[in-house]
């Protein structure tokens, strides 16, 4: 025991000498001796001990923190036994030192180490006391402790530090000197090498990417050094996997897909899985333990867990959504934008004098709602130099520019007036269109809605569909096929019904014209002509028994010898068909290319018996024929004739004229207005509306159709329906816009005919897809309410012949019935 104390004393002295010498780092080692007893020491009970050593040429202090309240916690200095320390050893220190003087040896160090001798003991003890006073942090009890030498050495390349006590050898008494220790600049050398991170088991460092990307490669990723991790387990076949079952730990082996390896679960892992499966807590876990509150003064508060940095969300300028909403509501209440409903003492709202709704129901309490946000009307463009009473010369129009200005469409003109120049403001007359423009301005502001659009997200797509009435509530309308008219041998191109609805006329490619009795489907009249019949049309005036038939380049006027109500109007028919007294009208007819012929003579006796009265010869084939509602005029269309394809015929005067001579495209269809002198002409893609009294163009309807096949006018005259060969059906509101109000794309093939019912709110269209679509089309007298269009029924009973389906349709003038003719040589009647 005495030898051990002397060795400890000298080791402490060596440590102090190294601390005082700051020239270069020196590694100190204690010559170890063979001692019979096992050396041991006890750490001082001072709350804070400081060990000062010379490391890398600098003086470094290592504080050791102790807790006086918990005396069971002790610092562990390697293999030093702290329990055998006795304070009585300090009293016998000097006496034991004298007995061991003869056994002391000088300490030699290699490569410039410091040497200690026996004569330096007193001097070193004095220096020890002086350093205690200078440093103030070295614990005297620790320095004088028995066998308390701390030896620092580098165990591996990582630079970790281990604390070891002086060891003894029982075999011989030869001293053994430890090699010198060198320190690097790595600060991690002073920490334990047992630290582990969360990703120490993660070998594959590819990140959060799909592993399917590596299916075609021989590796599954890369390790921390960038080396490929080759596939092992995933490359095994079924036989290898079956052989792996021979492993006794196979039942607790799981496959790590990320690292491509097998992991054997430990007993703790199995116990944890079993606890989770049974919905129990792991052994030793107390879910009802008291919450640990470290407090602000606790040493644990220095760690980030208790002293966490300020989160990033605290740096947001506007805070959370709730904070923004609270600030908005607070400002609105403060500014008076939101008024809270104050209640009186009895809990009822205080009623103040104000405005009341006189037309509200009695007892109805008016609730306060958010006011409508009024949007200011758009400002008009400020006048420019061209609108000045004395504009610059470059704004004035010359003669050629003035002619071009008159020929331009009013919508395409740069200005709606002609610039004029006056010398003074007194010579300026009043603007003749001022009242009209102000009225149109007021009308636009009245009819144009100015509201803020609020974007609303709707998940249910059915809410985008319009709310339409049920078809059952819109009866009557044709719903099923009632009868067929059989007798034609080829496709029936055109049909027409008499004004009283008793007779039905049809023209077919078998060169025959037939008249049928609607009630009995009996054919009462048949006429053979020279070629295929293109069109047939009854005179809409019920006073006349006249049928017009167009075939080839001829139009024939027939008064069929029918029995019944038509015989009463034979006098009126003869009056309009009688040849004028003078031939001046015929001689002065405007169009010399059209010839009128009265059917007379023995050679045409058969035609007279059939009721043929007049023949009109055209230069080209007539495709379309339509009557004026008074019955004295009718128009024909010959698309092959080009610019003069439209001709208007006056029956009573037997005159023909071509009103359009500069048409750029051949016209296809014409219609008369039901009750006004307005004429509609449709070419391939535009419908033009003319005023026959003023002889001027009113407007152009932009259809957007490639090829127009048919048009019809609503009985009230404010709406037009159009059908085209490009499968489109367009509804135009003449008071609304020149563009279609509705575009219907429900046919799969070309649309042949569209037509309105003369008395009921119905319209229909037919197509080569063998279908007839019947719609409810209600037109309201209120200009602010748009037309209501509701699909009612699809009729499909015809058969297709050479890709041709339904060729013509027409409504009964009084009943909700519809007649149709098709390429299958049949005529069908659909009733309600």
C-alpha positions in Angstrom: 0.0 0.0 0.0 2.9 2.5 0.8 4.5 1.9 -2.6 1.3 2.5 -4.4 0.9 5.9 -2.6 4.4 7.0 -3.6 3.7 6.1 -7.2 0.5 8.1 -7.2 2.2 11.2 -5.7 4.9 11.2 -8.3 2.4 10.8 -11.1 0.4 13.8 -9.9 3.6 15.8 -9.8 4.5 14.8 -13.3 1.0 16.0 -14.5 1.6 19.4 -12.9 5.0 19.9 -14.4 3.5 19.2 -17.8 0.8 21.8 -17.2 3.3 24.5 -16.3 5.4 23.8 -19.4 3.6 25.2 -22.4 6.3 24.8 -25.1 5.1 21.5 -26.6 2.7 18.6 -25.8 4.4 15.8 -23.8 3.0 12.4 -23.2 3.5 11.3 -19.6 3.6 7.7 -18.4 4.2 6.3 -15.0 6.6 3.4 -14.5 4.6 0.6 -13.2 5.8 -1.7 -10.5 4.7 -5.1 -9.3 2.7 -4.6 -6.1 1.4 -7.2 -3.9 -1.8 -5.3 -3.3 -4.4 -4.2 -5.7 -4.3 -0.4 -6.0 -7.6 1.4 -5.4 -8.7 5.0 -4.8 -11.9 6.9 -4.0 -13.1 10.1 -5.7 -13.5 13.1 -3.6 -16.9 14.2 -2.6 -16.5 17.7 -3.9 -19.4 18.7 -6.1 -17.3 19.9 -8.9 -13.8 18.6 -9.8 -11.6 20.0 -12.5 -8.7 18.1 -14.1 -6.2 20.2 -16.0 -4.0 18.5 -18.6 -1.8 19.6 -21.4 -3.5 18.6 -24.7 -2.3 19.8 -28.1 -0.2 22.5 -26.4 -3.1 24.1 -24.6 -4.4 23.9 -21.1 -7.7 22.3 -21.0 -10.1 21.8 -18.1 -12.5 18.9 -17.8 -15.3 19.7 -15.4 -16.9 16.8 -13.6 -20.4 17.5 -12.3 -21.7 15.7 -9.3 -25.0 15.7 -7.6 -24.8 15.9 -3.8 -28.4 15.1 -3.4 -27.9 11.7 -5.0 -24.9 10.1 -3.3 -25.4 6.8 -5.0 -24.3 8.2 -8.4 -20.4 8.1 -8.7 -18.0 8.8 -11.5 -16.4 5.7 -13.0 -12.7 6.1 -13.9 -12.1 2.8 -15.8 -10.9 0.0 -13.6 -10.4 2.2 -10.5 -12.2 0.8 -7.5 -13.8 3.7 -5.8 -15.3 1.7 -3.0 -12.0 0.7 -1.2 -11.0 4.3 -0.7 -10.4 5.2 3.0 -9.8 8.7 4.4 -7.4 7.4 7.1 -4.8 6.7 4.4 -4.2 10.5 4.1 -2.9 10.7 7.8 -0.2 8.0 7.3 0.9 9.4 3.9 4.1 11.1 5.2 5.2 8.1 7.3 4.7 5.7 4.5 6.6 7.9 2.1 9.8 7.8 4.3 9.7 4.0 4.4 9.6 3.7 0.7 12.4 6.2 -0.2 15.0 3.6 -0.7 12.8 1.8 -3.3 12.0 4.9 -5.5 13.6 5.1 -8.9 14.0 8.1 -11.2 11.5 8.4 -14.0 13.0 8.5 -17.5 11.0 9.5 -20.5 11.9 8.8 -24.1 12.3 11.5 -26.8 12.7 14.5 -24.5 10.5 13.4 -21.6 10.9 15.0 -18.1 12.8 13.1 -15.4 11.9 13.1 -11.8 14.1 12.2 -8.8 13.8 11.7 -5.1 15.3 15.0 -4.3 12.5 16.8 -6.2 9.7 15.6 -4.0 9.6 18.6 -1.7 9.9 21.0 -4.5 7.1 19.3 -6.4 4.9 19.3 -3.4 5.4 23.1 -3.0 4.6 23.6 -6.7 1.5 21.5 -6.2 0.2 23.9 -3.5 1.0 26.9 -5.7 -0.9 25.6 -8.6 -3.9 24.8 -6.5 -4.1 28.5 -5.5 -3.5 29.7 -9.1 -6.0 27.5 -10.9 -8.6 27.5 -8.2 -10.5 24.7 -9.9 -8.3 21.7 -9.0 -9.6 19.6 -6.3 -7.0 18.8 -3.6 -8.7 15.6 -2.5 -8.6 14.3 -6.0 -4.9 15.1 -6.5 -3.9 13.5 -3.2 -6.0 10.4 -3.7 -4.3 7.1 -3.7 -3.7 5.4 -7.1 -5.7 8.1 -9.0 -3.4 8.5 -12.0 -5.3 9.2 -15.2 -3.6 7.9 -18.2 -4.8 9.1 -21.7 -4.0 7.0 -24.7 -5.3 6.6 -28.2 -6.9 3.3 -28.7 -7.6 3.5 -32.4 -7.5 5.8 -35.3 -10.7 7.5 -34.4 -8.9 9.3 -31.5 -11.2 8.1 -28.7 -9.9 8.6 -25.1 -9.9 5.9 -22.4 -9.3 6.3 -18.7 -7.1 3.6 -17.1 -5.5 3.1 -13.7 -2.1 1.8 -13.0 -1.8 -1.9 -13.2 0.3 -4.4 -11.4 2.2 -7.5 -12.6 2.6 -10.5 -10.3 5.3 -12.3 -12.3 8.3 -9.8 -12.0 9.2 -6.4 -10.6 10.5 -4.9 -13.9 9.0 -1.5 -14.8 7.1 -1.2 -18.1 6.8 2.2 -19.8 3.7 3.0 -22.1 4.4 4.4 -25.6 3.9 8.1 -26.3 0.4 9.2 -27.3 -0.2 11.7 -30.1 -3.4 13.8 -30.5 -5.0 15.0 -33.7 -7.2 18.0 -34.6 -10.3 15.9 -34.7 -12.6 17.0 -31.9 -14.5 13.7 -32.0 -11.5 12.0 -30.3 -12.7 13.2 -26.9 -16.1 11.5 -27.3 -17.0 7.8 -26.9 -17.0 5.7 -30.0 -20.1 3.9 -29.0 -22.4 6.7 -30.3 -24.9 5.4 -32.8 -27.2 7.2 -35.1 -30.7 6.5 -36.2 -29.5 5.4 -39.7 -26.7 3.0 -38.6 -28.8 0.1 -39.8 -29.6 1.8 -43.1 -27.0 0.6 -45.6 -28.8 1.6 -48.8 -28.5 5.4 -49.2 -30.6 5.9 -52.3 -33.2 7.9 -50.4 -37.0 7.8 -50.8 -37.2 6.5 -54.3 -39.2 3.6 -55.7 -37.2 0.3 -55.5 -38.8 -0.7 -58.8 -36.3 1.5 -60.6 -33.6 -1.0 -59.7 -35.5 -4.1 -61.0 -33.4 -4.3 -64.2 -30.0 -3.8 -62.4 -27.8 -6.2 -60.5 -27.7 -3.9 -57.5 -30.3 -2.2 -55.3 -28.5 1.0 -54.6 -25.4 2.5 -53.1 -23.9 2.7 -49.6 -22.6 5.8 -47.8 -19.3 5.6 -49.8 -21.0 5.4 -53.2 -20.3 1.7 -53.7 -22.9 -0.5 -55.3 -24.9 -2.8 -53.0 -25.3 -6.0 -55.0 -28.5 -8.0 -54.8 -28.3 -11.2 -52.8 -31.6 -12.3 -51.3 -33.7 -11.0 -54.2 -31.7 -13.1 -56.7 -32.6 -16.3 -55.0 -34.9 -18.7 -56.8 -37.7 -20.8 -55.3 -35.3 -23.7 -54.4 -33.0 -21.5 -52.4 -35.9 -19.9 -50.6 -37.2 -23.4 -49.8 -33.8 -24.5 -48.4 -33.6 -21.4 -46.2 -36.5 -22.9 -44.3 -34.1 -25.3 -42.8 -32.7 -22.5 -40.7 -34.0 -22.9 -37.1 -34.4 -19.1 -36.9 -36.5 -19.0 -40.1 -39.7 -18.4 -38.2 -38.4 -15.2 -36.8 -36.6 -14.0 -39.9 -37.9 -11.0 -41.9 -36.8 -9.6 -45.2 -35.5 -6.1 -45.4 -36.4 -4.9 -48.9 -34.5 -1.7 -48.8 -31.2 -3.2 -47.8 -31.8 -6.6 -49.5 -31.0 -8.7 -46.4 -32.6 -10.9 -43.8 -33.0 -9.7 -40.3 -33.4 -12.1 -37.4 -35.8 -10.7 -34.7 -34.5 -10.8 -31.2 -36.4 -12.0 -28.2 -37.2 -8.3 -27.3 -38.5 -7.7 -30.7 -40.7 -10.8 -30.5 -42.0 -9.7 -27.1 -42.8 -6.3 -28.5 -44.6 -7.8 -31.5 -46.6 -10.1 -29.2 -47.5 -7.1 -27.0 -48.7 -5.1 -30.1 -50.7 -8.1 -31.3 -52.4 -8.5 -28.0 -52.9 -4.8 -27.6 -50.8 -4.6 -24.5 -48.1 -2.3 -23.4 -44.5 -3.5 -23.5 -43.2 -5.0 -20.2 -41.9 -2.3 -17.8 -43.8 0.5 -19.4 -46.1 2.5 -17.2 -48.7 4.4 -19.2 -50.0 6.2 -16.2 -46.7 7.6 -14.9 -46.6 11.2 -13.8 -45.5 13.8 -16.3 -42.0 14.9 -15.7 -41.6 18.6 -15.5 -38.0 19.6 -15.6 -38.6 23.3 -14.8 -36.6 26.3 -16.0 -33.7 25.9 -13.6 -33.1 22.2 -14.2 -29.8 21.2 -15.9 -31.8 19.4 -18.6 -33.1 22.7 -19.9 -29.9 23.2 -21.8 -30.8 20.4 -24.2 -32.8 21.1 -27.3 -35.6 18.8 -26.1 -36.4 21.3 -23.4 -35.0 24.4 -24.9 -36.0 23.9 -28.5 -35.3 26.7 -31.0 -38.1 28.9 -32.3 -40.1 27.0 -34.9 -40.4 28.3 -38.4 -44.1 28.9 -38.2 -43.5 31.7 -35.7 -41.8 33.7 -38.5 -44.9 33.7 -40.8 -45.9 37.3 -41.3 -49.7 36.7 -41.3 -50.0 33.8 -38.9 -52.5 31.0 -39.4 -55.8 31.1 -41.2 -57.7 31.4 -37.9 -55.7 34.4 -36.9 -56.3 36.1 -40.2 -60.0 35.5 -40.0 -60.1 36.8 -36.4 -58.3 40.0 -37.5 -60.6 40.5 -40.5 -63.7 40.1 -38.4 -62.3 42.3 -35.7 -61.6 45.1 -38.1 -65.0 44.7 -39.8 -66.8 45.0 -36.4 -64.6 48.0 -35.5 -65.2 49.8 -38.7 -69.0 49.2 -38.5 -69.2 46.9 -41.5 -70.6 44.1 -39.4 -73.3 45.1 -37.0 -74.1 42.7 -34.2 -77.7 42.0 -33.3 -78.1 43.6 -29.9 -80.7 42.1 -27.6 -82.7 43.9 -25.0 -83.3 43.0 -21.4 -86.0 40.5 -22.3 -83.8 38.7 -24.8 -85.6 40.2 -27.8 -84.0 42.3 -30.5 -84.3 46.0 -30.1 -86.5 47.3 -32.8 -85.6 50.8 -34.0 -87.4 53.0 -36.3 -86.5 52.4 -39.9 -87.7 51.2 -43.3 -90.1 48.3 -43.4 -91.4 46.2 -46.2 -95.0 47.1 -46.8 -95.7 44.1 -49.0 -94.3 41.5 -46.7 -96.6 39.0 -45.0 -97.9 39.9 -41.6 -95.7 38.6 -38.8 -92.8 38.0 -41.1 -89.7 39.3 -39.5 -87.2 40.8 -42.0 -83.8 39.4 -41.6 -80.8 41.5 -42.1 -78.7 40.2 -45.1 -75.5 41.3 -46.6 -76.0 44.2 -49.0 -75.6 43.8 -52.7 -72.3 45.0 -54.0 -73.0 47.5 -56.7 -70.6 47.6 -59.6 -70.2 50.8 -61.5 -71.2 50.8 -65.1 -68.3 50.6 -67.6 -67.1 54.0 -68.7 -67.5 55.1 -72.2 -64.5 55.8 -74.3 -63.4 59.4 -74.3 -63.9 61.3 -77.6 -60.9 61.7 -79.8 -59.8 64.1 -82.5 -62.0 62.4 -85.1 -65.1 63.4 -83.1 -64.1 67.1 -82.9 -66.2 69.7 -84.8 -63.0 70.8 -86.4 -61.0 67.6 -86.9 -57.6 67.5 -88.6 -57.5 67.0 -92.4 -56.3 63.4 -92.2 -59.6 62.3 -90.5 -61.8 63.7 -93.2 -63.1 61.2 -95.8 -62.6 61.8 -99.5 -65.1 60.6 -102.1 -63.7 57.1 -102.6 -63.4 56.6 -98.8 -67.0 57.8 -98.3 -68.3 55.2 -100.9 -66.3 52.5 -99.2 -67.6 53.6 -95.8 -71.2 53.2 -97.0 -70.5 49.7 -98.5 -69.0 48.4 -95.2 -71.0 46.5 -92.7 -72.1 48.8 -89.8 -70.3 46.5 -87.3 -67.1 46.8 -89.3 -67.0 50.5 -89.6 -64.3 52.3 -87.5 -66.9 54.9 -86.5 -70.6 55.1 -86.5 -70.6 58.6 -88.1 -68.9 60.5 -90.9 -66.3 63.1 -89.6 -67.3 66.6 -90.7 -65.5 70.0 -90.3 -67.1 73.2 -89.1 -65.4 76.6 -88.8 -67.1 77.4 -85.4 -69.1 75.7 -82.8 -72.1 77.8 -83.6 -72.4 76.1 -87.0 -72.5 72.6 -85.4 -75.9 71.0 -85.8 -77.4 68.6 -83.2 -76.3 65.0 -83.4 -79.2 63.2 -85.1 -78.4 59.8 -83.4 -78.0 61.2 -79.9 -81.3 59.9 -78.6 -80.9 56.5 -80.2 -77.4 56.0 -78.8 -78.5 57.1 -75.3 -81.4 54.7 -75.5 -79.1 51.8 -76.5 -76.7 52.7 -73.8 -79.5 52.7 -71.1 -80.8 49.4 -72.6 -77.4 47.8 -72.4 -77.0 48.9 -68.8 -80.4 47.6 -67.9 -80.2 44.2 -69.7 -76.5 43.5 -68.9 -76.0 41.9 -65.5 -73.2 43.5 -63.4 -72.4 41.2 -60.5 -69.3 39.7 -59.1 -68.7 36.1 -60.1 -68.0 33.8 -57.2 -66.1 30.7 -58.1 -67.8 27.7 -56.5 -66.5 24.2 -56.7 -69.2 21.6 -57.4 -68.5 18.0 -56.9 -71.8 16.7 -58.3 -71.8 17.0 -62.1 -75.6 16.7 -62.3 -75.9 20.2 -60.8 -74.5 21.7 -64.0 -77.5 20.3 -65.9 -80.4 22.8 -66.4 -83.6 22.2 -64.5 -86.0 21.2 -67.2 -89.7 20.1 -66.8 -90.5 16.5 -67.3 -91.7 15.4 -70.8 -94.9 14.0 -69.3 -95.9 17.5 -68.2 -95.4 18.9 -71.7 -97.9 16.8 -73.6 -99.3 16.5 -76.2 -96.5 15.6 -78.6 -96.1 12.7 -81.1 -94.8 9.6 -79.3 -95.5 6.6 -81.5 -96.2 5.5 -85.1 -99.8 5.2 -85.9 -100.2 4.4 -89.7 -98.2 4.1 -92.9 -98.9 5.4 -96.4 -97.8 2.7 -98.9 -97.8 3.1 -102.7 -94.6 4.7 -103.8 -91.9 2.5 -105.3 -88.9 4.7 -104.7 -87.6 7.2 -102.1 -90.1 9.9 -101.2 -88.3 13.2 -101.3 -91.0 15.7 -100.3 -94.3 15.8 -98.6 -96.8 18.6 -97.8 -100.1 18.8 -96.0 -103.1 20.9 -97.0 -104.1 23.9 -94.7 -107.1 22.1 -93.3 -105.1 18.9 -92.6 -107.3 16.6 -94.6 -105.0 15.9 -97.6 -101.3 14.9 -97.8 -99.3 15.3 -101.0 -96.1 13.5 -101.7 -93.5 13.4 -104.4 -91.2 10.5 -105.1 -88.3 9.4 -107.3 -90.7 7.0 -109.1 -91.9 10.2 -111.1 -95.3 10.3 -109.4 -97.2 12.8 -107.3 -99.8 11.3 -105.0 -102.4 12.9 -102.7 -103.5 10.8 -99.7 -106.5 11.1 -97.4 -105.1 11.4 -93.9 -107.9 9.8 -92.1 -108.1 6.6 -94.2 -104.6 6.5 -95.8 -106.4 6.2 -99.2 -104.6 7.5 -102.3 -107.2 9.8 -104.0 -104.9 11.4 -106.6 -101.9 10.3 -108.6 -100.0 12.1 -111.4 -97.1 10.9 -113.4 -94.5 13.4 -114.4 -91.4 13.3 -116.7 -88.7 13.0 -114.0 -88.0 12.7 -110.3 -90.1 15.0 -108.1 -87.9 17.3 -106.1 -90.5 19.3 -104.1 -94.2 19.6 -103.4 -96.0 22.4 -101.5 -99.6 23.2 -100.7 -100.7 26.8 -100.9 -100.9 28.0 -97.2 -104.0 30.1 -97.9 -107.1 27.9 -97.0 -109.1 29.8 -99.7 -107.1 28.3 -102.5 -107.0 24.6 -103.6 -103.6 24.9 -105.2 -100.6 22.5 -105.1 -97.2 23.4 -106.6 -94.9 20.6 -107.8 -91.3 20.9 -108.8 -89.4 18.4 -110.9 -86.5 18.8 -113.2 -86.6 22.5 -114.4 -90.4 22.8 -114.3 -92.9 24.1 -111.8 -96.5 23.0 -112.3 -99.5 24.5 -110.6 -102.2 21.9 -109.9 -105.8 22.2 -108.7 -106.5 18.6 -107.8 -110.1 17.5 -108.3 -110.8 16.6 -104.7 -114.1 16.2 -102.9 -115.1 17.8 -99.7 -114.5 21.2 -98.2 -112.1 22.2 -101.0 -114.9 22.4 -103.6 -116.4 25.4 -101.8 -113.3 27.5 -102.6 -113.1 26.6 -106.3 -114.3 30.1 -107.2 -111.4 31.8 -105.4 -109.0 29.4 -107.0 -110.3 30.1 -110.5 -110.1 33.8 -109.9 -106.4 33.7 -109.1 -105.5 31.3 -111.9 -107.4 33.1 -114.6 -105.2 34.7 -117.2 -105.0 38.5 -116.9 -107.0 40.6 -119.4 -103.9 42.2 -120.9 -100.6 40.6 -121.6 -98.6 43.7 -120.6 -97.5 42.1 -117.4 -96.2 39.0 -119.2 -94.4 41.1 -121.8 -92.8 43.3 -119.2 -91.8 40.5 -116.9 -88.4 41.2 -115.5 -86.8 37.8 -115.9 -86.7 36.6 -119.5 -85.2 33.2 -118.5 -88.4 32.0 -116.9 -91.4 31.2 -119.1 -95.0 30.8 -118.0 -97.4 28.6 -120.0 -101.1 28.0 -119.7 -102.0 24.4 -120.1 -104.6 24.2 -123.0 -105.2 22.2 -126.1 -106.1 18.7 -127.0 -102.6 17.4 -126.6 -102.7 18.3 -122.9 -106.1 17.0 -122.2 -104.8 14.4 -119.8 -103.1 17.1 -117.8 -106.2 19.2 -117.7 -108.1 16.2 -116.3 -105.5 15.9 -113.6 -105.9 19.5 -112.7 -102.7 20.9 -114.2 -103.2 24.6 -115.0 -99.9 26.3 -115.4 -96.3 25.3 -116.2 -93.3 27.4 -115.4 -90.0 26.6 -117.1 -86.7 27.4 -115.4 -83.2 27.3 -116.9 -82.0 24.9 -114.1 -83.3 22.3 -111.8 -85.5 23.5 -109.0 -84.6 22.1 -105.6 -86.7 24.1 -103.2 -90.1 25.8 -103.2 -91.8 27.9 -100.5 -95.1 29.9 -100.4 -95.8 33.3 -99.0 -98.4 33.2 -96.2 -101.0 35.1 -98.4 -100.8 32.5 -101.2 -100.1 34.8 -104.2 -96.3 34.6 -104.1 -93.9 31.8 -104.0 -90.1 31.5 -104.3 -87.9 28.8 -105.9 -84.3 28.0 -105.5 -82.0 26.5 -108.1 -78.5 26.2 -106.6 -77.0 25.3 -109.9 -77.8 28.7 -111.4 -75.3 30.5 -109.2 -75.8 34.2 -108.4 -79.4 34.2 -109.7 -80.5 31.0 -108.0 -83.4 32.7 -106.1 -86.5 33.7 -108.0 -89.8 35.1 -106.7 -93.0 34.4 -108.7 -96.2 36.4 -108.6 -99.0 33.9 -109.3 -101.9 36.3 -110.1 -99.8 38.4 -112.5 -97.7 35.5 -113.8 -94.5 37.4 -113.3 -91.0 36.4 -112.1 -88.1 38.4 -110.8 -84.6 37.7 -109.5 -84.0 40.1 -106.6 -80.4 38.9 -105.9 -77.9 39.2 -108.7 -74.6 39.6 -106.8 -74.7 36.7 -104.5 -71.2 35.3 -104.0 -72.3 31.8 -103.1 -75.2 29.9 -104.5 -78.3 30.0 -102.3 -79.8 26.8 -100.9 -83.1 27.6 -99.1 -85.5 30.5 -98.8 -88.4 31.3 -96.5 -91.0 34.0 -96.1 -91.8 35.6 -92.7 -95.1 34.4 -91.3 -96.7 37.9 -91.0 -94.2 40.5 -92.2 -92.6 41.5 -95.5 -89.3 39.9 -94.6 -87.5 37.4 -96.7 -84.9 34.8 -95.4 -82.2 33.6 -97.8 -79.7 30.9 -96.8 -76.6 30.1 -98.7 -74.1 27.4 -97.6 -73.2 28.9 -94.2 -74.9 32.3 -93.7 -78.6 33.3 -93.4 -79.4 36.8 -94.7 -82.6 38.6 -93.7 -84.0 41.2 -96.2 -86.8 43.7 -95.9 -88.9 43.5 -99.0 -90.5 46.9 -98.6 -87.3 48.8 -98.1 -85.3 46.4 -100.3 -82.4 46.3 -97.9 -80.4 43.9 -95.8 -81.5 43.8 -92.2 -79.0 41.4 -90.6 -76.8 38.4 -91.2 -77.1 35.3 -89.1 -73.7 33.7 -88.4 -74.5 30.0 -88.3 -71.1 28.4 -88.0 -72.4 25.6 -90.2 -70.5 24.3 -93.1 -73.5 23.5 -95.3 -77.1 24.5 -94.6 -79.8 22.1 -95.6 -83.0 23.5 -94.2 -84.4 26.5 -92.3 -87.8 27.3 -90.8 -89.3 30.4 -89.2 -91.2 30.3 -85.9 -94.9 31.3 -86.2 -94.3 34.4 -84.2 -91.4 35.3 -86.5 -88.7 36.2 -83.9 -86.9 32.8 -83.9 -85.3 30.8 -86.6 -84.2 27.2 -86.6 -81.5 25.8 -89.0 -80.3 22.4 -89.9 -77.1 21.4 -91.7 -75.4 18.6 -93.4 -72.7 18.7 -90.6 -75.1 17.2 -88.1 -75.9 20.6 -86.4 -79.2 22.1 -85.4 -79.1 25.8 -84.5 -81.7 28.0 -82.8 -81.5 31.8 -83.4 -83.2 34.5 -81.4 -83.4 37.5 -83.7 -83.9 39.9 -80.8 -80.9 38.5 -78.9 -78.0 38.1 -81.3 -76.9 37.2 -84.8 -75.2 34.1 -83.4 -77.0 30.9 -82.4 -78.8 30.9 -79.0 -78.5 27.1 -78.8 -76.4 24.7 -80.9 -77.7 21.1 -80.7 -75.4 18.3 -81.7 -77.5 15.2 -81.2 -77.7 13.7 -84.7 -75.1 11.3 -85.9 -75.6 12.0 -89.6 -76.7 14.8 -91.9 -79.8 16.7 -90.9 -82.3 16.8 -93.8 -85.2 18.9 -92.5 -86.1 21.1 -89.5 -89.6 22.4 -88.9 -91.8 24.3 -86.4 -95.4 23.3 -85.5 -97.8 26.1 -86.8 -99.8 26.2 -83.6 -98.2 24.2 -80.8 -94.8 24.9 -79.1 -93.1 22.0 -80.9 -90.3 21.6 -83.4 -88.6 18.6 -84.9 -85.6 17.5 -87.0 -84.9 14.5 -89.1 -81.7 13.0 -90.3 -80.1 10.2 -92.3 -79.5 8.3 -89.0 -83.2 7.2 -89.2 -84.2 9.3 -86.2 -86.8 12.1 -85.7 -86.2 14.2 -82.7 -89.2 16.0 -81.3 -88.6 19.0 -79.0 -90.7 21.4 -76.9 -89.8 24.9 -77.9 -91.6 27.6 -75.9 -91.2 31.2 -76.9 -92.2 33.8 -74.3 -93.5 37.3 -74.9 -91.2 38.6 -72.2 -88.0 39.8 -73.8 -86.0 39.1 -70.7 -86.9 35.4 -70.7 -85.2 33.2 -73.1 -86.8 30.4 -75.1 -87.3 27.1 -73.3 -86.0 24.0 -75.2 -86.8 20.5 -73.8 -86.2 17.2 -75.7 -89.3 15.1 -75.7 -89.1 12.1 -77.9 -86.9 10.2 -80.4 -88.9 8.5 -83.2 -87.0 5.9 -85.1 -88.9 3.4 -87.3 -87.7 4.1 -90.9 -85.2 1.8 -92.6 -82.0 2.9 -94.3 -81.5 2.6 -98.1 -78.1 3.5 -99.6 -77.2 5.4 -96.4 -80.3 7.6 -96.7 -82.8 7.8 -93.9 -85.6 10.2 -93.2 -85.8 12.8 -96.1 -88.7 15.1 -95.1 -91.0 15.8 -92.2 -94.0 18.0 -91.7 -96.4 18.7 -88.8 -100.2 18.5 -88.9 -101.6 22.1 -88.9 -104.0 21.5 -86.0 -103.1 18.2 -84.3 -99.8 17.2 -82.5 -99.0 14.8 -85.3 -96.0 14.6 -87.5 -95.6 13.0 -91.0 -92.3 11.7 -92.3 -91.1 10.3 -95.6 -88.0 8.3 -96.1 -85.7 6.5 -98.5 -87.6 3.3 -97.8 -90.5 4.6 -100.0 -92.9 4.9 -97.1 -94.8 7.7 -95.4 -95.4 7.3 -91.7 -97.7 9.2 -89.3 -96.8 9.6 -85.7 -99.4 10.6 -83.2 -99.7 11.3 -79.5 
